[in-house]
């Protein structure tokens, strides 16, 4: 777009993960985050973007080791994610950056997506809030990794405020996790968990809580051998 059309201020929310497969609870977290953040920013003109950010083929775990050796190929996981987010596009989309950088952390590739959405010549957006969305268990496991990556990129992206938005009751969050890191932690006030887990979908073949397009892709490509055609409960 023309420089004049690029927003002065931007909010980007990225949800990194394997998405093996992507399901409605992933979208639910992003939508909850969007609602919460827009309420906090009410009255301030901003442009919002929300992304699922699947990790690449050789993505490392928090300790820098190869993450989840048995995960489905990156191409399939990105395709599954895109089929899911296409239902909610353009409000929610799928990042393909990890197909270009297959060896990087998912959070790092999500930040690269932020760089790709800036017009460097026009210096727009002028400011940006970048949120990493996650569950509390993920924050506990990955908070040091988040901090290391944000510390690396903050000097290069001085127009960005980095934040993590997490699902959890404030009273149950450990102070050691949310105090001290180089980012703010925002806590979603309500939790409407659907109780969907990618692992259960893979091991049981229960595809009923996936949209039809995702179920059909799994079946056609025989991604999970235990999967079998289910009744059509798409919504």
Phi, psi and omega per residue, in radians:
X1 nan 2.816 3.076
X2 -1.109 2.645 -3.090
X3 -0.977 -0.624 -3.110
X4 -1.172 -0.331 -3.097
X5 -1.599 -0.187 -3.112
X6 -1.389 2.345 -3.063
X7 -1.131 2.593 3.062
X8 -1.235 -0.663 -3.078
X9 -2.274 2.482 -3.022
X10 -2.403 2.578 2.986
X11 -2.150 2.175 3.083
X12 -2.119 2.322 3.105
X13 -2.067 2.161 -3.127
X14 -2.136 2.376 3.105
X15 -2.010 1.689 3.109
X16 -1.363 2.700 3.088
X17 2.898 3.119 3.103
X18 -1.388 -0.674 -3.104
X19 0.966 1.106 -3.041
X20 -2.185 1.183 0.106
X21 -1.757 3.011 3.014
X22 -1.285 2.461 -3.111
X23 -2.489 3.127 -2.994
X24 -1.117 -0.496 -3.129
X25 -1.181 -0.515 3.048
X26 -1.098 -0.816 3.116
X27 -1.118 -0.686 -3.110
X28 -1.016 -0.753 3.136
X29 -1.114 -0.733 3.128
X30 -1.160 -0.721 3.137
X31 -1.173 -0.724 3.069
X32 -1.037 -0.724 -3.139
X33 -1.131 -0.728 3.112
X34 -1.070 -0.788 -3.141
X35 -1.083 -0.814 -3.106
X36 -1.096 -0.819 -3.070
X37 -1.188 -0.721 3.128
X38 -1.123 -0.574 3.059
X39 -1.141 -0.709 3.135
X40 -1.181 -0.529 -3.076
X41 -1.770 0.282 -3.084
X42 -0.980 2.347 3.134
X43 1.558 -0.082 3.127
X44 -1.947 1.983 -3.128
X45 -1.082 2.075 3.122
X46 -2.522 2.752 3.005
X47 -1.846 2.333 -3.054
X48 -1.937 2.489 3.057
X49 -2.491 2.331 3.139
X50 -2.185 2.350 -3.047
X51 -2.376 2.455 2.809
X52 -1.501 2.343 -3.071
X53 -2.187 1.471 3.129
X54 -1.093 2.519 3.114
X55 -1.348 2.795 -3.112
X56 -1.388 -3.128 -3.046
X57 -1.054 -0.681 -3.035
X58 -2.009 0.490 -3.077
X59 -1.041 2.420 3.113
X60 -1.486 2.799 3.037
X61 -1.498 -3.108 -3.096
X62 -0.985 -0.426 -3.127
X63 -1.626 0.085 3.114
X64 1.504 0.086 3.104
X65 -1.587 2.836 3.119
X66 -1.007 2.279 -3.004
X67 -1.731 2.140 3.025
X68 0.948 1.349 -3.078
X69 -1.068 -0.409 -3.072
X70 -1.644 0.193 -3.085
X71 -1.234 2.664 3.110
X72 -1.117 2.700 -3.088
X73 -0.996 2.635 -3.087
X74 -1.048 -0.663 -3.136
X75 -1.059 -0.814 3.134
X76 -1.110 -0.758 -3.101
X77 -1.157 -0.639 3.070
X78 -1.188 -0.701 3.110
X79 -1.118 -0.751 3.106
X80 -1.068 -0.754 -3.140
X81 -1.115 -0.738 -3.123
X82 -1.156 -0.664 3.080
X83 -1.050 -0.660 3.118
X84 -1.233 -0.865 -3.055
X85 -1.269 -0.396 3.094
X86 -1.020 -0.485 3.127
X87 -1.141 -0.531 -3.046
X88 -1.935 0.120 -3.137
X89 -1.192 2.522 0.081
X90 -1.576 0.105 -3.114
X91 -1.099 -0.727 3.092
X92 -2.232 2.366 -3.120
X93 -2.355 3.017 3.112
X94 -1.902 2.270 3.060
X95 -1.419 2.403 3.102
X96 -1.871 0.188 -3.044
X97 -1.050 -0.612 -3.083
X98 -1.211 -0.254 3.018
X99 -1.281 -0.419 3.111
X100 -1.535 -0.615 -3.137
X101 -2.099 1.312 -3.012
X102 -1.243 -0.261 -3.067
X103 -1.720 0.005 -3.030
X104 -1.641 2.793 3.007
X105 -1.071 2.571 3.119
X106 -1.057 -0.677 -3.141
X107 -1.145 -0.676 3.118
X108 -1.102 -0.743 3.114
X109 -1.182 -0.553 3.065
X110 -1.141 -0.665 3.094
X111 -1.181 -0.631 3.062
X112 -1.061 -0.600 3.085
X113 -1.071 -0.676 3.081
X114 -1.058 -0.766 3.124
X115 -1.066 -0.679 -3.110
X116 -1.187 -0.334 -3.115
X117 -1.713 0.379 3.097
X118 -2.073 2.412 3.008
X119 -1.550 1.768 -3.036
X120 -1.118 -0.637 -3.116
X121 -1.164 -0.653 -3.114
X122 -1.573 -0.103 -3.069
X123 0.947 0.745 3.115
X124 -2.234 2.469 0.018
X125 -1.152 2.652 -3.119
X126 -1.219 -0.722 3.054
X127 -2.333 2.735 3.110
X128 -2.569 2.434 2.946
X129 -1.826 2.142 -3.125
X130 -1.977 2.027 -3.122
X131 -1.843 2.308 2.897
X132 -1.684 2.061 3.136
X133 -1.617 2.409 -3.133
X134 -2.865 2.937 2.986
X135 -1.477 2.894 -3.071
X136 -1.123 -0.705 3.124
X137 -1.027 -0.677 3.105
X138 -1.142 -0.732 3.123
X139 -1.064 -0.760 3.136
X140 -1.053 -0.760 -3.070
X141 -1.325 -0.602 -2.968
X142 -1.884 0.003 -2.966
X143 -1.060 -0.628 3.103
X144 -1.177 -0.716 3.099
X145 -1.080 -0.774 3.068
X146 -0.964 -0.813 -3.111
X147 -1.083 -0.740 3.139
X148 -1.101 -0.754 -3.108
X149 -1.206 -0.760 3.141
X150 -1.136 -0.690 3.081
X151 -1.056 -0.626 3.121
X152 -1.178 -0.741 -3.009
X153 -1.600 -0.367 -3.064
X154 -0.988 -0.760 3.122
X155 -1.106 -0.544 -3.132
X156 -1.404 -0.430 -3.076
X157 -2.143 1.148 -3.029
X158 -1.264 -0.116 3.093
X159 -1.566 -0.006 -3.016
X160 -1.878 2.394 2.917
X161 -1.805 2.104 -3.115
X162 -1.628 2.382 -3.112
X163 -2.513 2.779 3.010
X164 -2.096 2.334 3.084
X165 -2.033 2.229 -2.910
X166 -2.309 2.638 3.028
X167 -1.602 2.017 3.040
X168 3.058 2.571 3.016
X169 -1.125 2.335 -3.103
X170 -0.963 -0.690 -3.076
X171 -1.150 -0.337 -3.087
X172 -1.724 0.011 -3.110
X173 -1.523 2.272 3.128
X174 -1.220 2.304 3.122
X175 -1.076 -0.532 -3.112
X176 -1.166 -0.378 -3.130
X177 -1.490 -0.646 -3.016
X178 -1.780 -0.107 3.111
X179 -1.851 2.225 3.029
X180 1.864 -0.511 -3.109
X181 -1.231 2.807 -3.100
X182 -1.423 0.705 3.088
X183 -2.727 2.756 3.058
X184 -1.485 2.658 3.051
X185 -2.033 2.086 3.054
X186 -1.805 2.408 -3.080
X187 -1.979 2.172 3.088
X188 -1.151 2.288 -3.042
X189 -1.259 -0.437 -3.103
X190 -2.207 2.690 3.129
X191 -2.228 1.958 3.096
X192 -1.944 1.193 -3.066
X193 -1.289 2.316 3.121
X194 -1.508 -0.209 3.115
X195 1.262 0.517 3.130
X196 -1.741 2.347 3.104
X197 -2.288 2.296 -3.122
X198 -1.008 -0.670 -3.128
X199 -1.045 -0.764 3.137
X200 -1.124 -0.657 3.113
X201 -1.094 -0.758 -3.119
X202 -1.176 -0.737 -3.016
X203 -1.426 -0.524 -3.087
X204 -1.781 -0.296 -3.084
X205 1.264 0.291 3.128
X206 -1.443 1.778 -3.060
X207 -1.772 0.175 -2.980
X208 -1.172 -0.397 -3.127
X209 -1.738 0.402 3.031
X210 -1.968 2.594 3.049
X211 -1.125 2.727 -3.049
X212 -0.972 -0.743 -3.091
X213 -1.063 -0.655 3.123
X214 -1.246 -0.739 3.114
X215 -1.047 -0.763 -3.105
X216 -1.149 -0.670 3.122
X217 -1.116 -0.762 3.126
X218 -1.071 -0.795 -3.114
X219 -1.152 -0.813 -3.095
X220 -1.118 -0.620 -3.101
X221 -1.686 0.044 3.078
X222 0.884 0.842 -3.034
X223 -1.239 -0.679 -3.117
X224 -2.159 1.925 -2.981
X225 -1.020 -0.466 -3.134
X226 -1.397 -0.172 -3.106
X227 -1.246 2.478 3.086
X228 -2.441 2.720 -3.141
X229 -0.989 2.333 -3.113
X230 -2.004 2.969 3.057
X231 -1.107 2.650 -3.103
X232 -1.410 1.697 3.082
X233 -1.973 0.471 -3.104
X234 -1.128 2.699 3.138
X235 -2.424 nan nan
